Amino acid sequence: MSHVEAGYGAPAPVVIVHTQTTKEDDLAGPIVVFILGFFVWCVWLAGFAWIKSSNSTKRVLGILSVVFFFVYLVILVVVIAVVVSTAAAAAKAAREGNYYYTTGY
């Protein structure tokens, strides 16, 4: 048996491995939703699509998007309540002729 037959002098075979990004590895969707949510807050609700993802990064971005949606919603409700109650108190003071509205202090 010669060295070439035994594989000692033959060149190593070239193996080309082509990896394809699967849909599960694509992070573009959750990242776009997370970032776009800072400009249009209702977009964060789309994070529900990735809450049960097997990819941990997509799952974290999905959870954060949903949490940010509800935090913003609570802040929005509080701000609207404060604005409405302040406007109502100011309108009442104006109707009663008390132009120097005070908060009771």
Contact map, one row per residue, 1 for C-alpha under 8 A:
111011000000000000000000000000000000000000000000000000000000000000000000000000000000000000000000000000000
111111000000000000000000000000000000000000000000000000000000000000000000000000000000000000000000000000000
111111111000000000000000000000000000000000000000000000000000000000000000000000000000000000000000000000000
011111111100000000000000000000000000000000000000000000000000000000000000000000000000000000000000000000000
111111110000000000000000000000000000000000000000000000000000000000000000000000000000000000000000000000000
111111110000000000000000000000000000000000000000000000000000000000000000000000000000000000000000000000000
001111111100000000000000000000000000000000000000000000000000000000000000000000000000000000000000000000000
001111111100000000000000000000000000000000000000000000000000000000000000000000000000000000000000000000000
001100111110000000000000000000000000000000000000000000000000000000000000000000000000000000000000000000000
000100111111000000000000000000000000000000000000000000000000000000000000000000000000000000000000000000000
000000001111100000000000000000000000000000000000000000000000000000000000000000000000000000000000000000000
000000000111110000000000000000000000000000000000000000000000000000000000000000000000000000000000000000000
000000000011111000000000000000000000000000000000000000000000000000000000000000000000000000000000000000000
000000000001111100000000000000000000000000000000000000000000000000000000000000000000000000000000000000000
000000000000111110000000000000000000000000000000000000000000000000000000000000000000000000000000000000000
000000000000011111000000000000000000000000000000000000000000000000000000000000000000000000000000000000000
000000000000001111100000000000000000000000000000000000000000000000000000000000000000000000000000000000000
000000000000000111110000000000000000000000000000000000000000000000000000000000000000000000000000000000000
000000000000000011111000000000000000000000000000000000000000000000000000000000000000000000000000000000000
000000000000000001111100000000000000000000000000000000000000000000000000000000000000000000000000000000000
000000000000000000111110110000000000000000000000000000000000000000000000000000000000000000000000000000000
000000000000000000011111110000000000000000000000000000000000000000000000000000000000000000000000000000000
000000000000000000001111110000000000000000000000000000000000000000000000000000000000000000000000000000000
000000000000000000000111110000000000000000000000000011100000000000000000000000000000000000000000000000000
000000000000000000001111111000000000000000000000000000100000000000000000000000000000000000000000000000000
000000000000000000001111111110000000000000000000000000000000000000000000000000000000000000000000000000000
000000000000000000000000111111100000000000000000000000001100000000000000000000000000000000000000000000000
000000000000000000000000011111110000000000000000000000000000000000000000000000000000000000000000000000000
000000000000000000000000011111111000000000000000000000000000000000000000000000000000000000000000000000000
000000000000000000000000001111111100000000000010010000000100110000000000000000000000000000000000000000000
000000000000000000000000001111111110000000000000000000000000100000000000000000000000000000000000000000000
000000000000000000000000000111111111000000000000000000000000000000000000000000000000000000000000000000000
000000000000000000000000000011111111100000110110000000000000000010000000000000000000000000000000000000000
000000000000000000000000000001111111110000110010000000000000110110000000000000000000000000000000000000000
000000000000000000000000000000111111111000000000000000000000000000000000000000000000000000000000000000000
000000000000000000000000000000011111111110110000000000000000000000000000000000000000000000000000000000000
000000000000000000000000000000001111111111110000000000000000000010000000000000000000000000000000000000000
000000000000000000000000000000000111111110000000000000000000000000000000000000000000000000000000000000000
000000000000000000000000000000000011111110000000000000000000000000000000000000000000000000000000000000000
000000000000000000000000000000000001111111110000000000000000000000000000000000000000000000000000000000000
000000000000000000000000000000000001111111110000000000000000000000001001000000000000000000000000000000000
000000000000000000000000000000000000100111111000000000000000000000001000000000000000000000000000000000000
000000000000000000000000000000001101100111111110000000000000000000000000000000000000000000000000000000000
000000000000000000000000000000001101100111111110000000000000000011011000000000000000000000000000000000000
000000000000000000000000000000000000000001111111000000000000000011001000000000000000000000000000000000000
000000000000000000000000000000001000000000111111100000000000010011000000000000000000000000000000000000000
000000000000000000000000000001001100000000111111111000000000111111000000000000000000000000000000000000000
000000000000000000000000000000000000000000001111111000000000011001000000000000000000000000000000000000000
000000000000000000000000000000000000000000000111111100000000010000000000000000000000000000000000000000000
000000000000000000000000000001000000000000000011111110000110111000000000000000000000000000000000000000000
000000000000000000000000000000000000000000000011111110000111011000000000000000000000000000000000000000000
000000000000000000000000000000000000000000000000111111000010000000000000000000000000000000000000000000000
000000000000000000000001000000000000000000000000011111110110000000000000000000000000000000000000000000000
000000000000000000000001000000000000000000000000000111110110000000000000000000000000000000000000000000000
000000000000000000000001100000000000000000000000000011111110000000000000000000000000000000000000000000000
000000000000000000000000000000000000000000000000000011111111000000000000000000000000000000000000000000000
000000000000000000000000001000000000000000000000000000111111100000000000000000000000000000000000000000000
000000000000000000000000001001000000000000000000011011111111110000000000000000000000000000000000000000000
000000000000000000000000000000000000000000000000011111111111111000000000000000000000000000000000000000000
000000000000000000000000000000000000000000000000001000011111111100000000000000000000000000000000000000000
000000000000000000000000000001100100000000000010010000001111111110000000000000000000000000000000000000000
000000000000000000000000000001000100000000000111111000000111111111000000000000000000000000000000000000000
000000000000000000000000000000000000000000000011011000000011111111100000000000000000000000000000000000000
000000000000000000000000000000000100000000000010000000000001111111110000000000000000000000000000000000000
000000000000000000000000000000001100100000011110000000000000111111111000000000000000000000000000000000000
000000000000000000000000000000000000000000011111000000000000011111111100000000000000000000000000000000000
000000000000000000000000000000000000000000000000000000000000001111111110000000000000000000000000000000000
000000000000000000000000000000000000000000010000000000000000000111111111000000000000000000000000000000000
000000000000000000000000000000000000000011011000000000000000000011111111100000000000000000000000000000000
000000000000000000000000000000000000000000000000000000000000000001111111110000000000000000000000000000000
000000000000000000000000000000000000000000000000000000000000000000111111111000000000000000000000000000000
000000000000000000000000000000000000000010000000000000000000000000011111111100000000000000000000000000000
000000000000000000000000000000000000000000000000000000000000000000001111111110000000000000000000000000000
000000000000000000000000000000000000000000000000000000000000000000000111111111000000000000000000000000000
000000000000000000000000000000000000000000000000000000000000000000000011111111100000000000000000000000000
000000000000000000000000000000000000000000000000000000000000000000000001111111110000000000000000000000000
000000000000000000000000000000000000000000000000000000000000000000000000111111111000000000000000000000000
000000000000000000000000000000000000000000000000000000000000000000000000011111111100000000000000000000000
000000000000000000000000000000000000000000000000000000000000000000000000001111111110000000000000000000000
000000000000000000000000000000000000000000000000000000000000000000000000000111111111000000000000000000000
000000000000000000000000000000000000000000000000000000000000000000000000000011111111100000000000000000000
000000000000000000000000000000000000000000000000000000000000000000000000000001111111110000000000000000000
000000000000000000000000000000000000000000000000000000000000000000000000000000111111111000000000000000000
000000000000000000000000000000000000000000000000000000000000000000000000000000011111111100000000000000000
000000000000000000000000000000000000000000000000000000000000000000000000000000001111111110000000000000000
000000000000000000000000000000000000000000000000000000000000000000000000000000000111111111000000000000000
000000000000000000000000000000000000000000000000000000000000000000000000000000000011111111100000000000000
000000000000000000000000000000000000000000000000000000000000000000000000000000000001111111110000000000000
000000000000000000000000000000000000000000000000000000000000000000000000000000000000111111111000000000000
000000000000000000000000000000000000000000000000000000000000000000000000000000000000011111111100000010000
000000000000000000000000000000000000000000000000000000000000000000000000000000000000001111111110000000000
000000000000000000000000000000000000000000000000000000000000000000000000000000000000000111111111000000000
000000000000000000000000000000000000000000000000000000000000000000000000000000000000000011111111111110000
000000000000000000000000000000000000000000000000000000000000000000000000000000000000000001111111111000000
000000000000000000000000000000000000000000000000000000000000000000000000000000000000000000111111110000000
000000000000000000000000000000000000000000000000000000000000000000000000000000000000000000011111110000000
000000000000000000000000000000000000000000000000000000000000000000000000000000000000000000001111111000000
000000000000000000000000000000000000000000000000000000000000000000000000000000000000000000001111111110000
000000000000000000000000000000000000000000000000000000000000000000000000000000000000000000001100111110000
000000000000000000000000000000000000000000000000000000000000000000000000000000000000000000001000011111000
000000000000000000000000000000000000000000000000000000000000000000000000000000000000000001001000011111100
000000000000000000000000000000000000000000000000000000000000000000000000000000000000000000000000000111111
000000000000000000000000000000000000000000000000000000000000000000000000000000000000000000000000000011111
000000000000000000000000000000000000000000000000000000000000000000000000000000000000000000000000000001111
000000000000000000000000000000000000000000000000000000000000000000000000000000000000000000000000000001111
